[in-house]
Amino acid sequence: MTDAAIGTIKLNASDELESPARRALLRLFKRKGAVVGLVVIAAFVLLAVFAPLISPYEPTATSWSLVRKPPSALHWFGTDDLGRDILARIIYGARASLLAGAISVGIALSIGVPLGLLSGYRGGFIDALISRMTDAMLACPFLILAIALAAFLGPSLGNAMIAIGISATPIFVRLTRGQVMNVKVEDYVEAARAMGNPRWRIALFHILPNIMPALLVQATLSAAAAIIAEAALSFLGLGQQPPAPSWGSMLNAAQRFLTNAPWMAVWPGLAIFLVVLSFNLVGDGLRDALDPRER
């Protein structure tokens, strides 16, 4: 046997021994768009975490002598209608947006995945009941439902996150149900059932781990939608309340000065665009990297 053939055999053997998570991670880092998205998200996370150390000014400090000043050496992004530094408010506003994305998706996962798992695995009356409730919620557009729930709960960032999380729950219920119905007929699930494993153990230890890739991709994409929803609710006065900084409320304040002070709208709009685009790029990269058919 030639050295080239031996090398090929060793390479194939190492590929087989390599863990699926490592292979998926390597495939993810080969996608330039996903890597760029991860870098941008990591940068905004660092800004949010270390905001007191990075921000040049207090986000709520006003100065009537600095009202609507254009970008300069002292104020890189300019100032707003109350003389507050826009860069400082962008940095602190990242906390509200990223927190809304993470907590809202966490709420949707914690409610939607168990319901979808129960619906898809048990079937029968339970499946029909959960499916009809899900269909009823999906009949209302996501953002409209979030606005209605936020208005009912009251204007605050916490209530906005709850409203967004509940509005996103039907997506995870339907996705989980569909994935479970595909997986529960696989041979390894039938083997686990034949060995006498209880239903809860089969659902949690045999089915759930095998549907996690699809849930992870959807969670990433839903985080982008949650950030947009939080900005929309703050724009309407139902999210983060002034004077606390939020990209949505900054856009609301900027709409009256688009002609005289366009920088007030450009920077928060650009921040929303970059974060949402980055989450979508990471979600697309994860979808390709976690596809078992990818080599």
C-alpha positions in Angstrom: 0.0 0.0 0.0 1.4 3.4 -1.0 2.1 6.2 1.5 -0.7 8.3 -0.1 -3.3 5.6 0.5 -2.1 5.2 4.1 -2.4 8.9 4.6 -5.9 9.0 3.2 -6.9 6.1 5.5 -5.5 8.0 8.5 -7.3 11.2 7.5 -10.6 9.4 7.2 -10.1 7.7 10.5 -9.4 11.0 12.2 -12.5 12.5 10.6 -14.6 9.7 12.0 -13.1 10.1 15.5 -13.6 13.9 15.5 -16.6 14.9 17.5 -19.7 16.3 15.7 -19.5 19.5 17.7 -15.9 20.1 16.6 -16.7 19.4 12.9 -19.7 21.8 13.1 -17.5 24.4 14.7 -14.8 24.1 12.0 -17.4 24.3 9.3 -18.8 27.5 11.0 -15.5 29.2 11.1 -15.0 28.5 7.4 -17.9 30.7 6.6 -16.6 34.3 6.4 -20.1 35.9 6.9 -20.7 33.9 10.1 -17.2 34.8 11.5 -17.8 38.5 10.8 -21.2 38.3 12.5 -19.7 36.6 15.5 -17.0 39.3 15.8 -19.6 42.1 15.6 -21.8 40.5 18.2 -18.9 39.9 20.5 -17.9 43.6 20.1 -21.3 44.8 21.1 -21.4 42.3 24.0 -18.1 43.7 25.2 -19.5 47.3 24.9 -22.6 46.4 26.9 -20.7 44.6 29.6 -17.9 47.2 30.0 -20.0 50.2 29.3 -19.0 52.2 32.4 -15.3 51.7 31.5 -15.7 52.4 27.8 -18.3 55.2 27.6 -16.7 58.7 27.5 -19.7 60.3 29.2 -22.7 59.5 31.3 -25.6 58.5 29.0 -28.1 60.6 30.9 -26.0 63.7 31.4 -27.6 66.7 29.7 -26.0 70.0 28.7 -28.0 72.9 27.2 -24.8 74.4 25.7 -24.3 71.1 23.7 -27.7 70.7 22.1 -27.6 68.9 18.7 -23.9 69.4 18.2 -22.5 67.6 15.1 -19.8 64.9 15.5 -16.5 66.4 16.8 -13.3 65.4 18.6 -15.1 65.7 21.9 -18.3 64.0 20.9 -17.5 61.5 18.1 -21.2 60.7 17.3 -22.5 64.2 18.2 -25.1 65.1 20.7 -28.9 64.8 20.9 -31.7 67.3 21.5 -30.9 67.4 25.2 -27.1 67.7 24.8 -26.4 64.1 25.7 -23.5 62.3 24.1 -24.9 59.9 21.4 -21.9 57.5 21.6 -22.4 57.0 25.3 -26.1 56.3 24.7 -25.3 53.9 21.9 -23.0 52.0 24.2 -25.4 51.8 27.1 -28.3 51.2 24.7 -26.6 47.9 23.6 -27.4 46.6 27.0 -31.2 46.9 26.5 -31.1 45.5 23.0 -28.9 42.5 23.7 -30.7 41.8 27.0 -34.0 41.9 25.2 -32.7 39.5 22.5 -31.3 37.0 25.0 -34.1 37.0 27.6 -37.0 37.1 25.1 -35.5 34.0 23.2 -35.0 32.3 26.6 -38.6 32.8 27.5 -39.8 31.5 24.1 -37.5 28.5 24.4 -38.5 27.7 28.0 -42.2 27.7 27.0 -42.2 26.6 23.4 -39.8 23.6 23.5 -41.6 21.7 26.3 -45.0 22.3 24.7 -43.7 21.3 21.3 -42.0 18.2 22.7 -45.2 17.2 24.5 -47.3 17.8 21.4 -45.1 16.0 19.0 -44.4 13.0 21.1 -47.7 12.3 22.8 -50.0 13.2 19.9 -53.8 12.7 20.2 -55.9 15.3 22.0 -52.9 17.0 23.6 -51.3 17.5 20.2 -54.6 18.9 18.7 -55.1 21.3 21.6 -51.6 22.7 21.6 -51.5 22.9 17.8 -54.8 24.9 17.6 -53.6 27.3 20.3 -50.4 27.8 18.4 -52.2 28.3 15.1 -54.4 31.0 16.8 -51.3 32.9 18.0 -49.6 32.6 14.7 -52.6 34.1 13.0 -51.7 37.4 14.6 -48.4 39.0 13.2 -45.5 38.7 15.6 -44.9 42.4 16.1 -48.6 43.3 16.4 -49.0 40.6 19.1 -45.9 41.9 20.9 -47.2 45.5 20.8 -50.6 44.4 22.1 -49.1 42.4 25.0 -46.7 45.2 25.9 -49.5 47.7 26.0 -51.5 45.4 28.2 -48.6 44.7 30.6 -47.4 48.3 30.8 -44.5 50.2 29.4 -41.1 48.9 30.7 -38.2 47.0 29.4 -39.1 43.9 31.5 -42.6 43.8 30.2 -41.4 44.3 26.6 -39.2 41.3 26.9 -42.0 39.2 28.3 -44.3 40.3 25.5 -41.7 39.5 22.8 -40.9 36.2 24.4 -44.6 35.1 24.5 -45.1 36.3 20.9 -42.1 34.2 19.7 -43.2 31.1 21.6 -45.5 29.7 18.8 -42.6 29.6 16.4 -40.6 27.3 18.7 -43.7 25.2 19.5 -44.3 24.5 15.8 -40.6 23.9 15.1 -40.2 21.5 18.0 -43.3 19.6 17.2 -42.3 19.1 13.6 -38.8 18.0 14.5 -40.1 15.6 17.2 -42.5 14.0 14.8 -39.6 13.3 12.4 -37.2 12.0 15.0 -39.5 9.8 17.1 -39.9 7.2 14.3 -36.1 6.8 13.9 -34.6 3.4 14.7 -32.6 4.5 17.8 -35.8 5.9 19.3 -37.6 2.6 18.6 -34.7 0.7 20.1 -34.8 2.9 23.3 -38.6 2.2 23.5 -38.0 -1.5 23.1 -35.5 -1.5 25.9 -38.2 -0.3 28.3 -37.2 3.3 28.7 -40.0 5.5 30.0 -41.5 8.2 27.7 -40.0 11.1 29.6 -36.5 9.6 29.3 -36.9 8.9 25.6 -38.1 12.5 25.0 -35.4 14.2 27.1 -32.4 12.0 26.4 -33.0 10.5 22.9 -35.2 13.0 21.0 -34.4 16.4 22.5 -30.6 16.3 21.9 -31.1 15.4 18.2 -33.4 18.4 17.5 -31.2 20.9 19.3 -29.4 22.0 16.1 -32.6 23.3 14.5 -33.6 25.0 17.7 -30.2 26.6 18.0 -30.5 28.1 14.5 -34.0 29.3 15.1 -32.9 30.9 18.5 -30.2 32.9 16.7 -32.6 34.2 14.1 -35.3 34.9 16.7 -32.8 36.9 18.7 -32.4 39.3 15.7 -36.2 39.6 15.4 -36.4 40.2 19.2 -33.9 43.1 18.9 -36.0 44.7 16.2 -39.1 44.2 18.2 -37.5 45.8 21.3 -36.4 48.8 19.2 -40.0 49.1 17.8 -41.6 48.9 21.3 -39.1 51.5 22.6 -39.8 53.7 19.6 -43.5 53.5 20.5 -42.8 54.2 24.2 -43.6 50.7 25.3 -40.1 49.5 26.0 -37.1 51.1 27.8 -38.4 54.2 29.4 -36.5 57.6 29.1 -34.0 58.8 30.2 -32.6 55.3 30.1 -30.9 54.8 26.7 -32.4 52.6 24.1 -31.8 52.5 20.3 -35.5 52.6 19.6 -36.2 55.6 21.9 -33.2 57.4 20.3 -34.8 56.9 16.9 -38.1 58.3 18.3 -36.3 61.4 19.5 -34.4 61.8 16.3 -37.4 61.8 14.0 -38.1 65.5 14.7 -34.6 66.5 13.8 -33.9 64.5 10.6 -33.1 67.7 8.7 -31.1 69.6 11.2 -29.4 66.8 13.1 -29.4 63.6 11.0 -26.6 62.1 13.1 -29.2 61.5 15.8 -30.9 58.9 13.7 -27.9 57.5 11.7 -26.0 56.0 14.6 -28.8 54.1 16.5 -30.2 53.0 13.1 -26.7 51.7 12.1 -26.3 49.9 15.4 -29.6 48.1 15.0 -28.7 47.2 11.4 -25.3 45.8 12.3 -26.5 43.7 15.3 -29.5 42.3 13.4 -27.4 41.6 10.3 -24.8 39.8 12.4 -27.3 37.6 14.1 -28.8 36.6 10.8 -25.3 35.9 9.4 -24.5 33.7 12.4 -27.9 31.9 12.0 -27.3 31.2 8.4 -23.8 29.9 9.2 -25.1 27.7 12.0 -27.7 26.3 9.7 -25.1 25.2 7.2 -22.6 24.1 9.8 -25.0 21.9 11.7 -26.4 20.3 8.6 -25.3 16.6 8.8 -25.2 16.4 5.1 -22.3 19.0 5.0 -18.8 17.5 4.7 
